Amino acid sequence: MTTQTDAVTNASTAAEGASRTVTAWLASFDEALRAHDADAVADLFEEDGFWRDFVTFTWNLRTLEGRAQIRDMVAAMVADIAPSAWALAEPATEADGVHEAWITFETGAARGWGHLRLRDGKAWTLLTTMQELKGYEELRGPRREAGVEHTITKGRKTWLETREEHRARFGYEEQPYVVIVGGGQGGIGLAARLKRQGVPTIVVEKNERAGDSWRNRYKSLHLHDPVWYDHMPYIPFPDDWPVFAAKDQIGDWLEHYTALMDLDYWSGTECLGAEFDEADGTWRVRVKRWGEDVELRPTHLVFALGVSGYPHIPEFEGADTFAGEQWHSSAFSGEGDFAGKNAVVIGSNNSAHDIAAALWEQDANVTMVQRSSTHISRSASLMDLALGDLYSERALENGVTTEKADMLFASWPYRILPEVQIPVYEAMAEQDREFYQALTDAGFDLDFGEDGSGLFLKYLRRGSGYYIDVGASQLLIDGRVALARGQVARIEEDAVVLEDGTRLPADLIVYATGYGSMNAWLEDLVSPEVADRVGKVWGFGSDTTRDPGPWEGELRNMWKPTNVDQLWIHGGNLHQSRHYSRYLALQLKARMEGIDTPVYGLQETHHTR
Ligand SMILES: Cc1cc2nc3c(=O)[nH]c(=O)nc-3n(C[C@H](O)[C@H](O)[C@H](O)COP(=O)(O)OP(=O)(O)OC[C@H]3O[C@@H](n4cnc5c(N)ncnc54)[C@H](O)[C@@H]3O)c2cc1C
């Protein structure tokens, strides 16, 4: 009989064995890297193994797929990067023939944290991420500033006076190193990281108050993602914060966060356009600040205007003849007298469902128009099956902190993420079989993604195509919200007409038709030529082409050097904004400090500025 003591002993022996295996691999890896032997490094990986690097080796976000790509990257970069000090961060584990380990390492410029999976002694996946630049560590913990000078001198300035003087000067006599255009959660989180790094930054936001990008959305909106997924950098939500915060709570949180982090946040400031000044290597960013024209001259310009920021409204014939009210979902507040009105919601993703439900709650006769298939995950199932191991109380109890969860998520290269996700959605389909059947019976066109990999991959590939069910599906199942399938042919004075001739009487129309590419912002605010040079933003494919182009293993042009020097793009959902802002901030800090940042895998050479 195995006693409890035996079980503990066996577990610790297994951990020691796993740790020995990983330590031996790390020693060989270290030796091969020190010898600049790219072949030997590549041979430590499986033939089709993966190395995902966030900034440490590539000064880029890159996934190397297979030995040949790994060999090429190492041959190109190892001399500059000078990696060393590979070590286990905590005891390794072994399960189903996979050794898994958290590791630390250094490069000449930085300290890194990583995650490794070995199979039969070879690396299957390796993730290497930059955590801090040597010599430029954040002033936190024991390094924090005193905040006050204890030598009393006459004319000392208070903190408030110093800050007010700074605010009067900054952006006028004194220029920021970085301007972030767009002060939603993305711009705010990145600015907080840059502040901690000592990078002078101004966020310009056209709304009146930080948080308005959430406040201005339809009134019934709550986050679809649970609290464990949603923290901002540095200040987590308190542990009684609701699982699904209301949009106004998030708005208030962001406003207070901006104040507490003491950000240089210019609200009421619209960016009108930006041009790069070749003569002095800075951007000229034209903004209107509370009506005043101001020109900012940052070295780096970050667009943080939102994946869901540029409303996409298809041009339907006759829309201008519609006699009732019509809105894009982003402009629909949910306020109004809708009782007895015929409401048509065009679209069948998150916003369409939320808005259809809100209108039904207010006694409208609602029809949802579904053009193409939609993935539905029930919220509870998503939290349990897809997020539960990473972002939940259960995960926290198992020692999976938010930082670890972000890393574990990233440890799966996008090429194999579908393989990891498919079983999750198969389990969901099985668990919620009756629900899915009822939806199908109601005429709803369901999908689980092009390869069955579900919600997150749809989000990565297209930024849309799903609804996290928080109740609206039942309204469709019960017929309380009507469903019409097909393409809209035209809008008439009092109706939406589908291609099959179906005529849907309408007093109001909501176009929940999604959002345009972030590339469109560049076209509007910089120029079509610059938008073209940057290439497509978001989704998979090549960074440098306007069409999807060949697969390059990372989201296009997000959080990494673009093909236009000193121009960056930031954004994503709360988890992505939180995690990837770290890497973008470090890239900007390195450039500010004049650290050499040779970028691997870009078409055009980038210089350190
Ligand atoms: C209905 C809905 C629900 C969502 N639910 C979730 C969720 O539950 N969890 C989650 O993680 N994500 C969710 N998202 C996705 C995403 O997290 C949000 O869209 C989020 O607001 C993105 O943050 P952002 O900072 O990247 O962009 P945004 O919040 O869109 O911020 C961009 C900012 O740029 C400003 N701006 C635009 N043009 C200019 C200009 N010319 N000058 C100055 N400022 C300008 C805008 O006013 C805006 O404040 C949801 C999105 C929508 C639409």
The ligand as an ORCA input file, in Angstrom:
! r2SCAN-3c Opt
* xyz 0 1
  C     -18.824     45.424    -27.393
  C     -17.424     45.007    -27.071
  C     -17.174     44.167    -25.988
  C     -15.882     43.774    -25.670
  N     -15.667     42.974    -24.595
  C     -14.405     42.633    -24.246
  C     -14.124     41.849    -23.083
  O     -15.012     41.392    -22.381
  N     -12.839     41.586    -22.764
  C     -11.822     42.055    -23.512
  O     -10.674     41.833    -23.176
  N     -12.057     42.760    -24.634
  C     -13.308     43.062    -25.020
  N     -13.525     43.803    -26.158
  C     -12.407     44.028    -27.072
  C     -11.376     45.086    -26.627
  O     -10.781     44.739    -25.425
  C     -11.985     46.428    -26.513
  O     -12.413     46.803    -27.795
  C     -11.037     47.481    -25.963
  O     -11.731     48.682    -25.791
  C      -9.827     47.690    -26.821
  O      -8.993     48.610    -26.191
  P      -8.028     49.539    -27.015
  O      -7.390     50.470    -26.056
  O      -7.141     48.707    -27.863
  O      -8.999     50.309    -28.003
  P     -10.210     51.289    -27.681
  O     -10.820     51.035    -26.367
  O     -11.082     51.246    -28.893
  O      -9.468     52.686    -27.572
  C      -9.062     53.447    -28.673
  C      -9.197     54.892    -28.280
  O      -8.715     55.715    -29.335
  C      -9.461     56.911    -29.309
  N      -9.290     57.575    -30.600
  C      -9.753     57.202    -31.808
  N      -9.358     58.060    -32.754
  C      -8.612     59.001    -32.130
  C      -7.912     60.136    -32.574
  N      -7.874     60.498    -33.860
  N      -7.267     60.892    -31.665
  C      -7.266     60.537    -30.356
  N      -7.904     59.460    -29.879
  C      -8.571     58.702    -30.764
  C     -10.866     56.443    -29.037
  O     -11.645     57.491    -28.518
  C     -10.628     55.332    -28.030
  O     -10.740     55.761    -26.715
  C     -14.811     44.215    -26.485
  C     -15.063     45.045    -27.579
  C     -16.346     45.462    -27.877
  C     -16.589     46.355    -29.067
*
